[in-house]
Amino acid sequence: MIAKKSLNYKLLFIFLTFLVFTRFYNLQNTTRFIWDESSDLVKIHQYFIEKKITLVGPVSEDGNKVFSSLTYYLLMPFTILRNFDPLSPAIGSAFFGVITGLLFFLLLKKINPKLPAYYYLILILFWFPLIETSRWAWNPNFIPFWTVLALLVYQKQTNWSFFLTGLILGLTIHHHYLALFSIGAFSLVVFIQTFKKKQLINFFLYGFGIFLTILPFVLFDLRHPPGLFLTRILFFNQAEIKFDFLYLVNKFIENIKQILFYFTQSKILSFILGGLTASLLVMDIKAKSRSLNYALPWLFQILALSFIVNVYNHYFLPSLIFFIVWLLYPREKNAFLVVKTSLVVLTLGAVFSINHQLTNKNWQTDIPSVRAITNLIVKTIDTEDLKNNNLAVLVSPDNNIYGRRFRDLLLIKNINLNTKEEYQISDHLFVISTGDENQIRNDPAIEVSNFRNGSLEGKWKSQILPG
């Protein structure tokens, strides 16, 4: 018995070591940091400095979608500890990624205690969606954390656990409103289960928990007409929705292909997984397996997204955990053979994709260069007492000529540059580029038009990774 416990502790230590490694290794060279992430960092800094408590968080590039500020408050402790360094939000995301991995392990152990842990440990450590969401400080990427926590609490099956499940699961809506699809499907499951057991009070407690998470949006919109949250979801995004039967069928098939590739990162493996998943669903339906309670949310998420014209991978995040829980739910031997084969396919996809996620570098992930360039600009402005300054990114793989991410970091350092409308009246222009001086002077961009024949006041080199 002592030897067995000692072995379990060693395996747990190894698991934790790899879990931390896969979430934190080479993070500053591989985590995405473009204008979305830099503007988020500015907002977090603003909320901290102004001691601001608000629901308004990330706003989409087109201005049509407004999300909750919950992500900002989750990341704020990490940004404060690192003095709002551009890497700090990613460290916070990786931290929650580690917690998600641990909670996921406990959940799967609870769902199927007889299943040896090694069946799913590699999946938790290396699976593409879990790695991506853990190493990228982006609003939707916190959905798996809340989903795992909610389902873990749900296993208790007490009055309080139903309420807390609804409360926690409802928080996924704060990260992306399309989480409503999977929540709605799981709510139907909860209703049927509690109705059969004549425990509808638990369903109402669960529903009340979800209601409390949505209530702040309702109150905010009522106090700020015409509203930012519910009104935009209901009215501003109608152009993204399409009703046509043939279109919906084709879109549903496309969504299945997309999510299977997202899960495996391989066309061949996604095709195999699709066949295995379809077979397992048929077996579950014939056997009237309880695993279908967890299949419904991820299937409905795919189906509901068929009405959306443009579907992105993060739209599938609310269904992510439900899929794995469904897959690993206890079954008979014949069905379990399909499960084991599916796990092998997912594991292969995870192992083959992990190296790219831990090592891939490009201009979007080059935090060291962004940090170094920003510090150089601050030092130059302070040392030479430069006034009336502006900035542009030219002859570069970065297509944001305005240089939003650099401006955002400068803003945090109390350096205010002239705006995009003030290039014509600026005295100094900082140009960030991977090209040479001649290429920059000949660039047709209007941002450099007043400086083409100007004198070069200084030139600094910083390692900028190729795009």
Legacy VTK file of the C-alpha trace (Angstrom):
# vtk DataFile Version 3.0
C-alpha trace
ASCII
DATASET POLYDATA
POINTS 467 float
0.000 0.000 0.000
2.820 2.412 0.891
4.623 1.622 -2.352
1.437 2.230 -4.359
0.797 5.594 -2.704
4.403 6.584 -3.302
4.013 5.709 -6.980
0.793 7.745 -7.222
2.509 10.774 -5.719
5.347 10.439 -8.211
2.910 10.244 -11.117
1.037 13.266 -9.774
4.313 15.212 -9.518
5.217 14.284 -13.098
1.739 15.305 -14.287
1.939 18.665 -12.506
5.433 19.282 -13.875
4.340 18.673 -17.461
1.121 20.627 -16.896
3.065 23.711 -15.805
5.643 23.190 -18.548
3.121 23.001 -21.396
1.355 26.136 -20.177
4.387 28.324 -19.398
7.306 27.171 -21.544
8.560 29.802 -24.024
5.416 31.823 -23.368
6.797 35.257 -24.156
7.949 34.152 -27.610
4.802 32.275 -28.602
1.783 33.967 -27.012
-0.140 36.331 -29.255
0.216 40.037 -28.545
-1.328 42.314 -31.155
-3.734 45.258 -30.854
-6.499 43.211 -29.189
-4.209 42.149 -26.358
-2.522 45.541 -26.025
-5.857 47.389 -25.804
-6.993 44.908 -23.165
-3.844 45.628 -21.167
-4.569 49.366 -21.365
-8.108 48.774 -20.096
-6.879 46.668 -17.190
-4.377 49.396 -16.324
-7.128 52.022 -16.538
-9.465 50.048 -14.274
-6.687 49.590 -11.715
-5.527 53.216 -11.723
-9.059 54.627 -11.626
-10.275 51.925 -9.207
-13.009 51.334 -11.764
-15.654 48.638 -11.463
-17.642 48.185 -14.654
-19.214 45.497 -16.816
-17.849 46.916 -20.058
-14.889 44.848 -21.189
-13.503 43.955 -24.623
-15.184 45.531 -27.636
-14.958 43.808 -31.032
-12.978 45.472 -33.824
-16.188 46.424 -35.674
-17.680 47.858 -32.470
-20.779 45.667 -32.713
-20.021 43.328 -29.817
-19.319 44.271 -26.220
-18.229 41.664 -23.703
-18.066 41.577 -19.937
-14.994 42.857 -18.098
-14.718 39.608 -16.098
-11.566 38.619 -18.006
-9.929 41.910 -17.026
-10.506 41.325 -13.339
-9.268 37.731 -13.581
-6.023 38.940 -15.163
-5.562 42.101 -13.103
-3.548 40.526 -10.222
-0.981 39.179 -12.695
-0.646 42.476 -14.567
-0.179 44.364 -11.299
2.504 41.955 -10.067
4.484 42.419 -13.302
3.847 46.155 -13.568
1.644 45.778 -16.670
4.329 44.144 -18.747
2.915 42.815 -22.070
3.604 39.248 -20.961
1.644 39.553 -17.704
-1.858 38.756 -19.079
-0.497 35.622 -20.767
1.008 34.515 -17.450
-2.435 34.916 -15.897
-3.975 32.891 -18.712
-1.360 30.142 -18.274
-2.058 30.071 -14.539
-5.763 29.492 -15.163
-4.752 26.928 -17.779
-2.943 24.949 -15.097
-5.959 25.186 -12.779
-8.232 24.086 -15.631
-6.016 21.053 -16.259
-6.142 20.037 -12.587
-9.903 20.502 -12.365
-10.364 18.590 -15.610
-8.382 15.682 -14.165
-10.613 15.658 -11.059
-13.768 15.887 -13.178
-12.831 12.975 -15.439
-11.797 10.942 -12.400
-15.212 11.641 -10.913
-17.088 10.882 -14.146
-15.370 7.540 -14.740
-13.436 6.437 -11.625
-12.733 2.963 -13.042
-10.962 4.350 -16.107
-7.159 4.458 -15.603
-5.957 8.068 -15.544
-3.310 7.471 -18.210
-6.114 7.258 -20.794
-6.668 10.997 -20.567
-3.601 12.507 -18.847
-1.747 13.041 -22.131
-4.872 14.643 -23.556
-5.055 17.120 -20.664
-1.369 17.909 -21.039
-1.089 18.298 -24.817
-4.528 18.648 -26.435
-4.470 21.563 -28.885
-7.599 23.458 -27.679
-6.497 23.294 -24.023
-2.970 24.444 -24.860
-4.151 27.266 -27.116
-6.647 28.626 -24.584
-4.066 28.368 -21.783
-1.325 30.278 -23.597
-3.366 33.158 -25.006
-4.877 35.913 -22.854
-8.057 36.383 -24.829
-11.609 36.804 -23.569
-13.223 33.553 -24.900
-10.322 31.398 -23.733
-11.546 31.342 -20.128
-14.727 29.449 -21.056
-13.179 25.954 -20.506
-12.113 26.954 -16.977
-15.648 27.856 -15.879
-17.194 24.882 -17.703
-14.904 22.373 -15.982
-15.514 23.974 -12.600
-19.295 24.014 -13.135
-19.464 20.342 -14.167
-17.262 19.341 -11.242
-19.600 21.098 -8.814
-22.595 19.569 -10.617
-21.445 16.058 -9.694
-22.318 16.767 -6.035
-26.067 16.799 -6.881
-27.088 18.872 -3.860
-29.300 21.973 -3.690
-26.308 24.253 -3.358
-24.394 22.457 -6.121
-27.255 23.033 -8.592
-27.292 26.729 -7.747
-23.502 27.026 -7.990
-23.454 25.064 -11.254
-25.829 27.568 -12.820
-23.919 30.501 -11.354
-20.522 29.258 -12.559
-21.745 28.041 -15.944
-23.472 31.378 -16.482
-20.110 33.120 -16.201
-19.127 31.629 -19.559
-21.618 34.056 -21.112
-19.441 36.883 -19.789
-16.627 35.624 -22.008
-18.770 35.050 -25.097
-22.514 35.322 -25.567
-22.611 32.249 -27.873
-22.027 30.115 -24.776
-25.805 30.475 -24.416
-26.211 27.621 -26.906
-24.456 24.937 -24.873
-25.873 26.329 -21.624
-29.381 26.136 -23.055
-28.904 22.506 -24.084
-27.421 21.535 -20.722
-30.277 23.338 -18.985
-32.686 21.053 -20.823
-30.716 18.069 -19.498
-30.892 19.425 -15.945
-34.640 20.007 -16.296
-35.333 16.459 -17.506
-33.175 14.917 -14.778
-34.717 16.926 -11.963
-38.221 16.413 -13.350
-37.776 12.634 -13.379
-36.506 12.703 -9.801
-39.274 15.096 -8.758
-36.649 17.609 -7.672
-37.625 20.593 -9.801
-36.535 22.887 -6.974
-32.963 22.013 -7.989
-33.668 23.082 -11.556
-35.022 26.415 -10.341
-31.933 26.870 -8.158
-29.762 26.088 -11.194
-31.751 28.532 -13.333
-31.572 31.189 -10.639
-27.782 30.857 -10.663
-27.685 31.509 -14.419
-30.168 34.369 -14.041
-27.891 36.098 -11.516
-25.003 36.060 -14.002
-27.149 37.613 -16.752
-28.913 40.115 -14.469
-25.987 42.608 -14.456
-26.253 42.856 -18.274
-29.968 43.578 -18.033
-29.479 46.225 -15.333
-26.616 47.824 -17.251
-28.669 48.069 -20.442
-31.648 49.528 -18.559
-29.433 52.192 -17.010
-27.627 52.956 -20.309
-30.247 53.038 -23.095
-30.255 51.852 -25.843
-27.926 49.349 -24.139
-24.641 47.686 -24.978
-25.084 43.988 -24.255
-28.485 42.394 -24.912
-29.559 44.906 -27.548
-26.405 44.324 -29.568
-26.799 40.549 -29.347
-30.441 40.741 -30.472
-30.365 43.504 -33.066
-26.858 44.547 -34.115
-25.730 41.121 -35.371
-28.660 40.140 -37.567
-26.448 40.355 -40.649
-24.444 37.434 -39.269
-27.498 35.141 -39.146
-28.927 33.285 -42.149
-32.066 31.156 -42.516
-32.031 28.749 -45.467
-32.493 24.972 -45.201
-29.861 23.879 -47.733
-27.465 26.476 -46.399
-28.029 25.233 -42.835
-27.365 21.609 -43.821
-24.136 22.545 -45.601
-23.103 24.819 -42.746
-23.741 22.073 -40.198
-21.449 19.732 -42.140
-18.824 22.467 -42.409
-19.020 23.074 -38.654
-18.506 19.369 -37.955
-15.442 19.344 -40.203
-14.143 22.516 -38.563
-14.536 21.323 -34.986
-13.030 17.900 -35.745
-9.999 19.561 -37.332
-9.795 21.941 -34.364
-9.703 18.908 -32.063
-7.107 16.936 -34.054
-5.165 19.517 -36.134
-5.088 16.966 -38.953
-7.404 16.313 -41.899
-6.764 12.565 -41.780
-7.214 12.307 -38.013
-10.313 14.514 -38.118
-11.879 12.205 -40.720
-11.151 9.161 -38.538
-12.460 10.909 -35.418
-15.630 11.863 -37.283
-16.348 8.227 -38.117
-15.634 7.099 -34.566
-17.768 9.868 -33.058
-20.720 9.043 -35.318
-20.422 5.331 -34.423
-20.293 6.097 -30.719
-23.342 8.350 -30.914
-25.337 5.594 -32.635
-24.256 3.122 -29.937
-25.212 5.557 -27.172
-28.627 6.200 -28.690
-29.313 2.464 -29.023
-28.149 1.838 -25.463
-29.972 4.934 -24.166
-26.717 5.849 -22.449
-26.614 8.635 -19.894
-23.562 9.914 -21.703
-26.012 11.593 -24.094
-26.644 14.155 -21.338
-23.183 15.496 -22.124
-23.434 14.908 -25.888
-26.431 17.215 -26.266
-24.620 20.489 -25.338
-21.750 20.064 -27.815
-24.039 18.801 -30.572
-26.445 21.684 -30.076
-23.560 24.172 -30.113
-22.554 22.881 -33.554
-26.154 22.890 -34.771
-26.938 26.386 -33.485
-23.760 27.760 -35.053
-25.116 26.633 -38.414
-27.259 29.788 -38.364
-24.137 31.945 -38.030
-22.519 32.994 -41.298
-18.916 33.249 -40.081
-17.914 30.618 -37.508
-14.546 30.739 -35.740
-12.862 28.138 -33.562
-13.534 30.013 -30.338
-17.272 29.677 -30.992
-16.839 25.964 -30.200
-15.171 26.551 -26.818
-18.414 26.271 -24.789
-18.794 22.679 -26.061
-15.170 21.642 -25.560
-15.396 20.116 -22.078
-18.803 18.544 -22.736
-17.312 16.633 -25.663
-14.524 15.027 -23.625
-16.824 14.248 -20.690
-19.244 12.573 -23.122
-16.390 10.622 -24.689
-15.047 9.301 -21.381
-18.387 8.492 -19.785
-18.620 4.821 -18.596
-19.830 2.420 -21.307
-20.014 -1.254 -22.228
-17.003 -3.068 -23.764
-17.944 -2.681 -27.452
-18.524 1.045 -27.113
-15.422 1.420 -24.958
-13.299 0.066 -27.803
-14.496 2.990 -29.927
-13.724 5.349 -27.037
-10.155 4.047 -26.725
-9.595 4.416 -30.466
-10.965 7.975 -30.333
-8.595 8.769 -27.476
-5.668 7.439 -29.507
-6.665 9.705 -32.423
-7.008 12.759 -30.161
-3.721 11.948 -28.433
-1.889 11.657 -31.759
-3.262 15.028 -32.813
-2.213 16.513 -29.481
1.333 15.139 -29.636
1.860 16.156 -33.270
0.673 19.746 -32.667
2.342 20.526 -29.342
5.787 21.380 -30.736
4.364 24.085 -33.001
2.425 25.647 -30.135
5.456 25.773 -27.858
7.978 27.016 -30.427
6.199 28.930 -33.218
7.358 32.556 -33.429
6.274 35.412 -35.674
5.568 39.135 -35.456
2.252 38.484 -33.706
3.986 36.683 -30.840
7.189 38.679 -30.531
6.696 40.269 -27.123
10.465 40.789 -26.518
10.720 43.034 -29.587
7.551 44.974 -28.725
8.848 45.507 -25.205
12.344 46.524 -26.372
11.048 48.910 -29.050
8.640 50.563 -26.628
11.394 51.069 -24.052
13.674 52.550 -26.727
11.024 55.069 -27.728
10.395 56.052 -24.101
14.121 56.493 -23.477
14.612 58.534 -26.666
11.689 60.871 -25.951
12.833 61.431 -22.367
16.538 61.836 -23.174
16.107 64.164 -26.137
13.000 65.866 -24.750
11.088 65.322 -27.983
7.684 66.932 -28.434
4.865 66.519 -30.925
5.702 62.896 -31.749
3.943 60.276 -33.839
4.505 56.644 -34.798
3.960 54.403 -37.812
4.706 50.783 -38.715
5.881 50.560 -42.345
7.456 47.905 -44.595
6.614 45.283 -42.004
4.597 42.060 -41.655
2.544 43.954 -39.066
-0.394 45.298 -41.092
-1.460 47.741 -38.391
0.299 50.826 -39.783
-0.951 52.918 -36.874
1.105 50.767 -34.471
-1.686 50.253 -31.957
0.135 47.760 -29.744
3.178 50.033 -29.424
0.974 53.046 -28.710
-0.909 51.125 -26.038
2.277 50.191 -24.185
3.521 53.771 -24.476
0.212 54.995 -23.070
0.683 52.769 -20.013
4.101 54.424 -19.605
2.448 57.882 -19.757
3.733 58.659 -23.259
0.999 60.234 -25.401
1.676 60.343 -29.131
-0.219 62.303 -31.739
-3.201 60.509 -33.289
-3.633 59.042 -36.790
-5.255 62.319 -37.858
-2.192 64.333 -36.775
0.618 62.919 -38.921
0.608 66.102 -41.002
1.314 68.324 -38.000
3.777 66.049 -36.161
7.428 67.088 -35.831
8.911 63.661 -35.181
7.931 60.268 -36.567
9.081 56.999 -35.036
9.035 54.343 -37.752
9.036 50.665 -36.843
10.037 48.530 -39.786
11.762 45.386 -41.002
12.862 47.227 -44.156
15.678 49.681 -44.857
15.627 53.486 -44.959
15.158 53.658 -48.734
12.132 51.338 -48.632
10.552 53.402 -45.877
11.042 56.714 -47.703
9.439 55.238 -50.829
6.527 53.662 -49.009
3.256 55.070 -50.460
1.650 55.269 -47.004
0.278 58.739 -46.245
1.634 58.449 -42.704
5.168 59.032 -43.965
4.369 61.590 -46.684
5.519 64.620 -44.675
8.747 62.902 -43.616
9.995 61.375 -46.889
12.655 64.021 -47.377
13.227 64.731 -43.691
16.465 64.067 -41.863
17.054 60.771 -40.082
17.530 61.756 -36.439
18.351 58.301 -35.115
18.366 54.630 -35.914
17.982 51.761 -33.474
18.061 48.029 -34.017
15.953 45.485 -32.199
15.442 41.844 -33.042
12.169 41.628 -34.946
11.084 38.184 -35.950
10.004 37.594 -39.559
6.294 37.257 -40.290
LINES 1 468
467 0 1 2 3 4 5 6 7 8 9 10 11 12 13 14 15 16 17 18 19 20 21 22 23 24 25 26 27 28 29 30 31 32 33 34 35 36 37 38 39 40 41 42 43 44 45 46 47 48 49 50 51 52 53 54 55 56 57 58 59 60 61 62 63 64 65 66 67 68 69 70 71 72 73 74 75 76 77 78 79 80 81 82 83 84 85 86 87 88 89 90 91 92 93 94 95 96 97 98 99 100 101 102 103 104 105 106 107 108 109 110 111 112 113 114 115 116 117 118 119 120 121 122 123 124 125 126 127 128 129 130 131 132 133 134 135 136 137 138 139 140 141 142 143 144 145 146 147 148 149 150 151 152 153 154 155 156 157 158 159 160 161 162 163 164 165 166 167 168 169 170 171 172 173 174 175 176 177 178 179 180 181 182 183 184 185 186 187 188 189 190 191 192 193 194 195 196 197 198 199 200 201 202 203 204 205 206 207 208 209 210 211 212 213 214 215 216 217 218 219 220 221 222 223 224 225 226 227 228 229 230 231 232 233 234 235 236 237 238 239 240 241 242 243 244 245 246 247 248 249 250 251 252 253 254 255 256 257 258 259 260 261 262 263 264 265 266 267 268 269 270 271 272 273 274 275 276 277 278 279 280 281 282 283 284 285 286 287 288 289 290 291 292 293 294 295 296 297 298 299 300 301 302 303 304 305 306 307 308 309 310 311 312 313 314 315 316 317 318 319 320 321 322 323 324 325 326 327 328 329 330 331 332 333 334 335 336 337 338 339 340 341 342 343 344 345 346 347 348 349 350 351 352 353 354 355 356 357 358 359 360 361 362 363 364 365 366 367 368 369 370 371 372 373 374 375 376 377 378 379 380 381 382 383 384 385 386 387 388 389 390 391 392 393 394 395 396 397 398 399 400 401 402 403 404 405 406 407 408 409 410 411 412 413 414 415 416 417 418 419 420 421 422 423 424 425 426 427 428 429 430 431 432 433 434 435 436 437 438 439 440 441 442 443 444 445 446 447 448 449 450 451 452 453 454 455 456 457 458 459 460 461 462 463 464 465 466
